[in-house]
Amino acid sequence: MENNIKFNEVEAMLPVYVKDVGNCTEIITSGSTFIRSATIETCIKNLADYYNLSLYHNRVNYGDELGITNKVPVVINENLVYIYVNVREPMFKHDAACGFVDLNAIEQVFEKEGTAAIVLKSGRTIQTRQSVRSVKKSMLGARLAREVYKEKHKKNN
């Protein structure tokens, strides 16, 4: 991600395939949308580096607390938690099909064409490949992870 991105405004990062370029990432902020010619994995690593966060330790710590091993919410701080959202059919083995959506950016989740659609506060709608129940379960896990973060980082007065 380039330095001109305001990391705290990133509402979602979604994998997209761009003809003649390959796997890229669509970055949705509160004010704009653009394509970055880097994979979703690179973009989430850059975001984690910006916040001095270890994705490995995030997955281990919050995964243990939530009792899950895969698709553990990425907890940046108490105001910024990303959930995994399956948005496309993998095109080949090890292809990224999941993107990341900021929990606080979600305005509404509803069923559309048999799967969940997420409406962001910016007005953008993201069509997923998951059920509404699955997305809401991810959102609940993210809320619980945020509470765990708050408990671990509580200031002692």
C-alpha positions as CSV (number, residue, x, y, z in Angstrom):
1,M,0.0,0.0,0.0
2,E,1.2,3.4,-0.8
3,N,1.9,6.0,1.9
4,N,-1.0,8.2,0.7
5,I,-3.5,5.7,2.0
6,K,-5.1,6.6,5.3
7,F,-5.0,3.2,7.0
8,N,-7.7,4.2,9.5
9,E,-10.1,4.9,6.7
10,V,-9.8,1.5,5.0
11,E,-13.3,0.0,5.1
12,A,-12.5,-3.1,3.1
13,M,-9.8,-4.8,1.1
14,L,-11.0,-7.3,-1.5
15,P,-9.2,-9.6,-3.9
16,V,-9.9,-8.9,-7.5
17,Y,-8.4,-10.3,-10.8
18,V,-7.3,-7.7,-13.3
19,K,-6.8,-8.8,-16.9
20,D,-3.1,-8.6,-17.9
21,V,-2.1,-7.8,-14.4
22,G,-3.2,-10.7,-12.2
23,N,-4.3,-10.8,-8.6
24,C,-4.8,-7.3,-7.2
25,T,-6.6,-5.8,-4.2
26,E,-9.5,-3.4,-4.3
27,I,-9.2,-1.0,-1.4
28,I,-12.4,0.7,-0.3
29,T,-12.1,3.7,1.9
30,S,-14.7,6.0,3.3
31,G,-14.2,8.4,0.4
32,S,-12.9,6.4,-2.6
33,T,-12.2,3.0,-4.1
34,F,-9.0,2.0,-6.0
35,I,-7.1,-1.0,-7.2
36,R,-3.6,-1.8,-5.9
37,S,-1.5,-4.2,-7.9
38,A,-0.5,-6.3,-4.9
39,T,-2.2,-9.4,-3.5
40,I,-4.6,-9.3,-0.6
41,E,-2.0,-11.0,1.5
42,T,0.6,-8.3,0.8
43,C,-2.0,-5.6,1.6
44,I,-3.0,-7.0,4.9
45,K,0.6,-7.6,5.9
46,N,1.3,-3.9,5.0
47,L,-1.6,-2.8,7.1
48,A,-0.4,-5.0,10.0
49,D,3.2,-3.6,9.6
50,Y,1.8,0.0,9.7
51,Y,0.2,-0.8,13.1
52,N,3.2,-2.8,14.3
53,L,1.0,-5.9,14.6
54,S,2.0,-9.6,14.2
55,L,-0.6,-11.4,12.2
56,Y,0.7,-14.7,13.5
57,H,0.3,-13.7,17.1
58,N,-3.0,-12.1,16.4
59,R,-4.3,-15.4,15.0
60,V,-2.8,-17.5,17.9
61,N,-4.0,-15.2,20.7
62,Y,-7.5,-14.3,19.5
63,G,-8.0,-17.8,18.0
64,D,-7.3,-19.4,21.4
65,E,-9.7,-16.9,23.1
66,L,-12.5,-17.5,20.5
67,G,-11.8,-21.2,20.1
68,I,-11.2,-21.0,16.3
69,T,-8.2,-21.7,14.2
70,N,-9.2,-20.2,10.8
71,K,-10.4,-16.8,9.7
72,V,-9.6,-15.3,13.1
73,P,-10.6,-11.5,13.2
74,V,-7.6,-9.2,12.7
75,V,-7.7,-6.9,15.8
76,I,-5.7,-3.7,15.3
77,N,-7.2,-1.8,18.3
78,E,-10.5,-1.3,20.0
79,N,-11.8,0.8,17.1
80,L,-10.4,-1.3,14.2
81,V,-11.2,-5.0,13.8
82,Y,-11.3,-6.7,10.4
83,I,-13.3,-9.8,9.6
84,Y,-12.7,-12.3,6.8
85,V,-15.3,-12.3,4.0
86,N,-15.4,-14.8,1.2
87,V,-16.0,-12.7,-1.9
88,R,-15.0,-14.8,-5.0
89,E,-14.5,-18.3,-6.3
90,P,-10.8,-19.3,-6.1
91,M,-9.4,-19.5,-9.6
92,F,-6.6,-22.0,-8.8
93,K,-5.0,-23.6,-5.8
94,H,-3.9,-21.2,-3.0
95,D,-5.8,-18.3,-4.7
96,A,-7.1,-15.7,-2.3
97,A,-10.9,-15.7,-2.2
98,C,-11.3,-13.8,1.1
99,G,-11.1,-10.1,1.7
100,F,-11.2,-8.1,4.9
101,V,-14.0,-5.8,6.0
102,D,-13.8,-3.4,9.0
103,L,-16.4,-4.4,11.5
104,N,-17.3,-0.7,12.2
105,A,-17.8,0.0,8.5
106,I,-20.7,-2.5,8.3
107,E,-24.0,-0.8,8.1
108,Q,-26.2,-3.8,7.2
109,V,-26.1,-7.5,6.2
110,F,-28.9,-9.0,4.2
111,E,-29.6,-11.9,1.9
112,K,-29.3,-11.3,-1.8
113,E,-29.3,-14.0,-4.5
114,G,-29.0,-16.7,-1.8
115,T,-25.9,-15.3,-0.1
116,A,-25.0,-12.4,2.2
117,A,-24.5,-8.9,0.9
118,I,-22.8,-6.3,3.2
119,V,-23.7,-2.7,2.9
120,L,-20.8,-0.4,4.1
121,K,-21.3,3.0,5.7
122,S,-19.9,4.6,2.6
123,G,-22.8,3.1,0.7
124,R,-20.9,0.4,-1.2
125,T,-22.4,-3.1,-1.3
126,I,-20.2,-6.2,-1.2
127,Q,-21.7,-9.4,-2.5
128,T,-20.2,-12.4,-0.6
129,R,-20.2,-16.2,-1.2
130,Q,-21.2,-16.8,2.5
131,S,-24.6,-17.2,4.2
132,V,-26.0,-14.3,6.3
133,R,-25.6,-16.5,9.3
134,S,-21.9,-17.1,8.6
135,V,-21.2,-13.4,8.1
136,K,-23.0,-12.5,11.3
137,K,-21.1,-15.2,13.2
138,S,-17.8,-13.6,12.0
139,M,-19.1,-10.2,13.1
140,L,-19.9,-11.7,16.6
141,G,-16.5,-13.2,16.8
142,A,-14.9,-9.8,15.9
143,R,-17.0,-8.1,18.6
144,L,-15.8,-10.7,21.1
145,A,-12.2,-10.3,20.0
146,R,-12.6,-6.5,20.4
147,E,-13.8,-7.1,24.0
148,V,-10.8,-9.4,24.7
149,Y,-8.5,-6.6,23.3
150,K,-10.1,-4.1,25.6
151,E,-9.7,-6.4,28.6
152,K,-6.0,-7.1,27.8
153,H,-5.2,-3.5,27.3
154,K,-7.2,-2.0,30.2
155,K,-5.4,0.8,31.8
156,N,-4.9,0.4,35.5
157,N,-5.7,3.5,37.5
